[in-house]
């Protein structure tokens, strides 16, 4: 076994590998960019080596710097994690040439599966069923479009060297093809350095089911059952589960055998995932093979009781597989939900910022959190916006799903927009509860999933008001204690006025709605909270105490605990069954410096300008792409809001721009008057 390994990755997967290595008595070396100098994986490792600036193409994607770090520290092997160099055959070969063990499959296996087109040809010859499509070498737009036209729409464009939804576009008609192809090729070239495409028939109601395989250097191979990864946005998975609901033993065995056939055909070694599309009639089709550990591997670990990273290390060290196929069995059910810094209400646009408050659920036999960040860390523009993976397990699907819902309510994050509420709405929706799954689940059930949690809004309003009163009193007490006259009446914030009643009033933005609330003190530390002048007024009797962020309240006899944190004037309130934000609406005194210029289009987030599809001075049509940006490993298109003219671009390709920066001076066309 190895004495020391280097992890050629960052974030939660680097931390994940370090934990298993430590358990096995193996020392670890982390690599990091300038942006990750204080990252969790750096502090967890025994040693760490800086390999370059923040952009991944100048650090984590530079194979020579990773290998230099391994040689410098005496690491005997390199674990690539997932993403970055994990499926890079040239990197694997470079490790071999430098007498460093690559903890992954042989170079030939990576090359065989590295091109989706070549992989499909190999699988077709081996008798593994394929989705109808074009996987040829001729890559002219005309040829690709002809094949798409011939097989009929919708079709799916996929980068042959890709994964993780990068370089992938659904095309619903012939008219959309050219623009989609250009975008997919551009994204693929940026992500993988390869713009080759394949075209597949797009199945409208398939499930995405994948098989975890493992092979050693002695000819042994097993499959560790399946994962259902149908719940996706932007062709990227967000909730995975194992085993796949409704899977019968006949189909499971057939898919497992097909996956092992795929692996044996390329003389595979180590951990791999064979991905299939499963149709309603239980027919399945090979999509691709990922020659690495998957993001969602924890759900397989939870139902099998196996540590797949430990398996990887043992296989790479030349040992045989720990178990045979007949020794493996499924125990219970597991879910994984990916916690992202993103805005589901804005097409899942990634967001950046500081994790000003971060409180994950408590880990146990049933709940596991894989993360690479801590409170106070920054989610930057340079890397994937995943904050953590929340994994739960229980004896059956219903109980595991209840665990997931509960754990999501206990995941408290402030400082940026996240998908936690979206995940809760999805996980508690009736179609998901009944496992009515397919890859179009989110679009099909948008009305069920995309809604704010307005449950008990009156209760939340009372809690918010009580918190503001108690916080104001605490702040006043702290100021008075440092004052030369601590008993001055100017320190009082008890709502006293010369009409007798002690009244506090606030204008709040709560859960996206404006509300005016009045709290009258009826006894020491007891208040009547009401919303006068509304269509649905309410009154409640509230009292409580505040200890830092912990609010203990009594609302009409209902005792409840909440956590409240603040960041940049926005308060985040967490209870056992909800999370919401509120802020105080300040009086509008007018904005003397407001920019009244027409036609400004701004960057939706911090990112890099990729290309400008039109020239300055050009007339454009409504919805025509005029600026294309890349941020957090995703491409974003800014389109013309109306027919008009692009007067001037303020940035050029390659420029890094801040979120909210004005990108272009756009002049809308004047409509003809009759």
N, C-alpha and C positions, 0 to 999 in steps of 0.2 A: 504494500500500500504506500501511497505517496506520503512524504513528510510535510510538503508545502505545496499549495496550489495558488495560482493567480486567478482572480475572477475578472474577466474582460467585459465588465458590464457595470451598471449602476442601479440605484433605486432598490425596489423591493426584492427583485430577483437576486441581486448581489447579497443583500442581507439574508435571504433565504438560503443561499448556498453556504454562506459563512456559518449559519447556525448548525447545519448538518456536519460541516467539516469540523467544527469545534467539538461536536458530540463524538466524532470519530477520532479525535486527537490529532487532527491535521491542521497545521498552521496556514493562515491565509494572507494573501496580498491583494489589496484593493488598488484599482487605478481610478483616477479622478481628473476631471477638467477643472479649470479655474472656477467655474460656477459651482462646482461640487466640493470645494475645499473643505467645507464644514459639514458635509452630508453624513447621514447616519451610517452608510456602508463604509465610509472612510474611518469613522471612529470605532466601528465594530471590528474591523480587520486588525490583524497583528502588525501589518505594515501597509503603507500606502504610497503610491508613486504618482506624481502629477504627470499627465501625458499631453497637456496642451490647453488651448483656449476653449471657451464655452461651446462653440458650434461643434456638433458631433463629427462633422467631416474634418475638423482640425484636431480631434482628440480620439474619441471612442471608435471612430471608423478607420484610424490609421494603424494598420496591422503592424508596421515596423516598430511603432512606439510601444505597443503592447508587448511585443516579443522582446524588445530591449528591456522593458521593465521586468519581465520574467527572468531574463538572463542576469540582470543586475541583482535581483533578490534571491536567485537560486531556486526559483519555483520549478518543480519538476513537471507540472501539468497546468493547463489552462482550461478553465470552465467558461464557455462563452455566454452562458445564460440564454436569453432569447432576444431577437432583434440584433442590431448592430452587426457584428461579425459572426454570428452564430451559424449561419448557413453559407458562409463564404469559403468556397473550396480553396482559393488561393491562400487564405489565412491558415486553413488547416494544413495545407502543404508546407507553408513557411514554418509552422510549428514543428512539423516532422523534420524539415531540413535543419532545424536548430536543436534537435534532440529533446524537444518538449512534447509531451503527450497532449494531444487535443482530446478533451473529454467530450466526445461525440463520434459520429460515424466516420468511416473511411472517406478519403477524398473522392473516390469513384462514386460512392453512394450519394454524396452531396451533389456532385456534378450531375448524376443521373436524375435526381429529383429537383435540382436547382432551376431547371427550365420546365415550366409547366407543360409546354408543348412536347418536349422530349419525354417527360415523365408519362404523359398520356400515350405516347407511342409505345413505350416500354410496357405499360400496363395492358394496352390493347393486345400486344403480342402474347402476354402472359395469360390472357383470358379474363382479366379483371374488367367488369362492365363500366363503360364510359358514358358521360353525358354527350349527346350529339353536338358536334362543333368542328371548328377549323383550328388545327394546331400546327400548320405548315410553316416553312421557312420564308416563303414569299410574303413580304410585309408591306407592300405598297398599299396606300389607302384604298385604291380602287379594288384590289383583290380582297382585302378584308371586308369592304362594304358589300361586294358581290356575294360573298359567303353569307353575310348577315341577311342580305335581301333574300337569298335562296332558301335559308332555313326558316325565315319568317320571324317577325318580332313578337315579343320582346327578346332581345339578346343581351348577353353579358360580355363586356370587354374586360379582359384580365391581363395584367402584366405577367409575362411568362416567368419572370424572375422574382415575382412579388409575394406578398403575404400581408396579413393584417389589414386588408381592405385598401391598401395603397395601390394606385394605378388601376382602379376598378370602377366601371361605370355601367349602370343599366341604361339600355337604349330601347325606347319604346316605339320609335318609328324611323323610317329611312331619313326623314328630314333632320333628325337630331344626331345622326351618326357622326358627321364630320367634326362637329364641335366636341362631342363626347370623346372621340378618338384622340383629338389633339390634347385635351385635358388629361386623359388617361396616360398617354405617352409622356407628357411633360412631368406628371407626378411620378411615374415609374422611373424616369431618368433621374429625377431628383432623389428618389428614395433608394434606388438599387443600381444606378449607373447603367441602366439597360432599358430601352424603350420598346422592346419587342412585345407584341400583343398576341393573344389568342381570342377567338370568338366562340362563345358557347350559347346554345339554346337556353334561355332563362326559364326555369320551371317556376310557375307562379305560386304553388303551394307546397314546396318541399320542406322537409326538416333537415337541419344540418346536424348529422350524427357522425362522431369520429371515434376511432378505435385507438387506444393506447397500446403500442407494441414495444417489446424489449427483446433485444437479441444480444448474445455474448460472442466472444471470439472463438467459441468451440462448437458452433453450429446449433446452439440451442435458441429457441425463440418462443415467446409467450405473448398473449394479449391480455391486458388487464381491464377488459370489458370496455364499455362505451361511455361517452359523454354526449348529452344533447346540448348543442350550442346554437339553437335556432333563434334565440332572442338577440337581435343585432340592430345597431344603427350605424349608418355609414359603412355597411358591410363589416363592422367590427362587433365582436361579441361583448355583451354587457352582463348577461346572467347565463351561467352554465349550470348543468346539473348532471349527476350520475347516480344510478343508471338512468338511461333514457326512459321516460314514462311510457308504459304500454308496450315495451319491447318484449317479444316472446323469445323463448330459448332457441327456436329454429332460426329466426332472423339473426339473433345475436351470434350464434355459432357460424352462420354463413358469412356474416360481415367480419367476424374475427378471423375466419379462415382466409377470406379474401385479403384482409390486411396483412396477415402473415405471408401470404403468397406474394404480395407486393414487396414486402421486406426481404424475403428470401431471394426474389428475382434479382435484387441489386446487392446481395451479400451484405445485408445491413448489420450494424453493430450499435448498441446503445439504445437510448430512448428515441422513439419516433411516434408520430401520429399520422394515421391514414384517415383522411377526411372523405366522407361520403354525403351525397344527397339521398335522403330516404323519402320515397313518394308514398302516397296514401295506400297504395296496394302492396306495400312492403317491398317493392323493387328498389334497388339502390344502385348508385352510380359513383364511381371513383371521381373525386375532384382533384386532390393533390396529396402529397405526402410532405409533412414538415419534419425536417431532419434535425430536430432539436427538442428540448423540453418546452411544452406549451405553457402559456400564461395560466390556463385553467387546470393544470395538473393537480392542484390540491384536492379537488373533488374526488379524483381517482384515489389519492392517498387516503382520504377519509373513509371510503367504502371498502378499501382493501386492507387498510392497516399497514401499508407499506410506505417507506420513505424513498421516493423515486430518485432524489438526488444521491442518496446513499447507493442505490442500485447503479446509477451512472458512474460513480467513483469506483465501485467494485469492478464493473465491467471494463472500464478504461484501464484499470490496474491488472487486467488479465484474468480475473476471477470468473467463475461460472455464475449463472443467474441464481439468486437466492432461493427461488421456488420454481417448481414445474407447473404446467398448466392445471393439472388436476389438484394442486395444492392451493390454487387461488380461488377465492369465493367472494361474492358480494355480501356486504353486511350493511344494511340500512340504506339511507339516502342522504345525499349532500348537495348543497347549492353553493355557488360562488357568485357574488355581486361585485362588480368593479366600481369602486368609488372614484369618480372623476371630478376634476375642476372644469366644469363645463355648464353651459346654459341650455337645458333641454328645450326651453321655450323659444330659443333663438337658433333652431336647427342644430342643437348640440354644439354650438360654437365653443371651443376651448377658451378658458379664461386664465389669466395670470393673477398673481397677488401673493400675499403673505397669509399663512395659516395662523391667524392671530389667536384662535382658540381651537384646540383639537383634542377631543375626548372620545376615543373609540369605546365600544362595548367591552365589558370585562371578558377576558378569554377563559375558556373552560374546556371540558371534554366535548362540548357541543358547539362552541364558538371559537373561531380562529381568525386572527387578523394578520395578514402579510402586508407589511408596509416598508417604505424606505424613507419616511419623513417623520418629523417631530413638530410639536407646536413651535411656532416662530419661524419655520422654514419657508422658503419661497418656492412657489410653483412658477417656473420661468418659461420664457418663450422657446427655449432651446430644446426641450425634451417633451416626451409624451406627458399629458396632463393627469395620468392616473395617480391618485393619492394612495390608494390601498386596495386590497382584495379582502372582502368580508366573506368568510367561509363558515358554513354551519352544517351540522350533521344531526340526524336522529334516526330512530328505528324505521320510520317509513316516510313517504313523501309529505303527507299532511302535517306530520309533527315537525319535520325539517322546515317546511314552509312557514309554519308558525314561529319557529326559531328565527328564521330570516326576517320576518316582519318585525318581530320584537327587537332584534339586534339593530335593524335599520333605525328604529325610533330612538335607540340609545347611542347612535353615531352622531355626535355633536361637533359640527365644524362651523367656524365663523371666520370672516375675513374675505370670503369670496363665494361666488355662486357655485353650488355643486349639484350633482344629480341624485342626491340622497332621497329627496321627496319623490322624485320621479320613479326611482327604483321601488320605493314603498308602494306607490300607487300601482305600479305594474305588478309587483309580487302579490298584492292583495286583490287584484282584479279577478272577477269570476272566470274569464277564459283561461287565465294562467293557473288558477287554482284547479281547474278541471283538465289541465294539460292539453288544451286545444292549441297546439303549437305549430308554427311554421315560420319561415324566415321573414315573412311580411307581417308578423304579429303586431309590431308597433304601429305601422300605418293603418292596419285594419281596425285597431282598437284605440285610436287616438283620443276619442272623446272620453273613454274610460280612464285613460292614463294621464292626459295632460289637463290636470285641474289642480287648483290649490286646495289644501286641506282646511276647509272652513269649519270643520267640526268644532263645536263648543266655542265659537268666535267670541261670544259674550264673556265666557270664562277667561279667554286669553286677554280680552280687553281689560278685564278687572285685574288680572295678574300684571299686565304691562303698567297700568296706572299705579297700582300699589308699589311696584318696583321703583317707578320714577319718583314717587313721594318719599319713599324710604331712602333712596339714593341721594336725593336732594338734602334730606336731613343729615345724613352721614357726612356729606361734603361740607355742609354748614358747620357741623360740630368740629370737623377737622380744621376748618379755617379759624373758627373761634378759639380753638386750643392754641393756635399760633399767634393770636392777636394780642395787642397790648391791652385791649378791653374785651375780654372773652364774654362779658355779659351784655355787651351792646345790643340793643334791639335790632340793629342792622344785620345781625347774624341770624335772626329768626326767619324761618321758612315754613311756618306752620299755617300759612294761609290766612293769618289774622287780617281783618279789615274793620273799619269803624261802624259797619252795619251789624256787627255781631257774629255772623256765621263765619267759620273758618273754611274757606273754599279754595280748592286747587282746580285749575282747568288747563287742559292740554288739547292742542290740535295734533292728531296723530295720523301717520300713514301706517296702517296695520294690514298686513296680508294684501297689499295692493289697493286698499280702499281708504279714503279720507274719512275721519270720524272725529267729532269733538266730544270730549268726555269731561265730566265735572265730578269732582270728589269732595264731599262735604264731611268734615270731621264731626262726628256725633259724640265721641268719647275719646279719651286719650288713645291714640294709635288705632282707632276704629273709624271707618269711613263708609259713607253711602256713595256708591259710584253710579252715575247715570249718564245717558246720552240724550239730553233735551233737544227737542226740535227735529227728531228723526221720525221716519215712518214706523219704525219698530223700536221704540224706546225701551230701555230696560233699567232696572234698579237692582243693585246687589250690595250686600253688607260685607265689607272686607276688613281684614286685619292681618298682621303678620310681622315677621322679623326678617332682616336681611343681614347675612354674614358673607361679606365679599361678594361672590357671585351666586351664593345659595339663597334662594328666596323660599321661605316657609310661610304659606298663606292659608287663611281660612276664608273661603268664599261661600257665603250663605251656609255655613256649617260643613262645607266640603273642604277638608284639609288636603292640601296638595303641595308637593315640592317641585320647584322649577329652578333651572339654572339660567342666568341671564348674563351675557357678556356684551361688550360694546367695542366697535371698531369703526373709526372715522365717522362717528355720529350715528351709526346704525346699530341698533340693539338686536341681538339674537336671543330668543327665548325658547328654551327646550323643556318640555315636559315628558312624561312617560309615553305619551301617545301622539305627540306633535312637535314640530319645530317651525318657528315662524320668525319673521323679522318685523320690526317696527322702528319708526323714527319720529322725532318731533318736527312738525311742519313749522318753519319759522315764518314770521310775517313777510309778505312780499312788498319790499320797498322799491322795487324796480331795479333793473340792471342797466346802469349808465354806460357800461362798457360792452353791451351786447353787440355781437357781430351780426349785422343785418344783411350781409352780402348774400346774394342768391347763388344757388348752384353749387355749393360746396358739398363734396362727397368725402366722407371720412373713413379712416381705417377701422374696421370692426374690432381689431385687437392689434397688439404689437406683433409685427412680423416683417418679412422681407418681400420686397417687390420682385416677382418672378418675371413677368412680361407685361408689356403694354400692347394689347392686340390691335389698337388703332393709333393713328398719328394725331398729334396736336393739330387742331384746325379742321379735323374731319367731322363730317356730319354722321350721326349715329341714330339708330332706331331704338325705341324703348326695349329694355331687357337685353340689349346687345352688350357682351362683355367689353369693358373698357380698361379694367385693371385686374390683374391676377396676383394674389399674394400667397405666401406660404408661411404658416405658423404652426408650431407644435406638431410637426409631421403631417399637417393637412393643408390642402390647397383651398383657397377661398376666392370666389369670383365676385367682383364688384361690377354691377350692371348699370346701364343708363336708366335713370328713373323715368325718362320720357324721351320722345324724339327731340333731337337737339344737336348741339355742337360741343365737342371737347375743345375748349379754348386753350387750356394749358395744363400740363402735368407738373406737379410740384416735386415728384420723385422719379427716379429712373431704376431700371432693373438692377438688383443687387443692393439697393439701399434698404437699411433697416429703419422702419418707421414705428412710432409709438401709436398705441391704440387711441383713437379719437383724432389723430392728425388729419388735416385736410389733404386729400390726395390729388384732387383735380378740380379745376375751374370748369364747371359745366353750365352751359347756357341752353335753357329749354327753348324749343321752337315756339313761335307765336302762332296760335291757331288762327286760321283765316276767318275773318268775320263776313257774314253775309249781309 
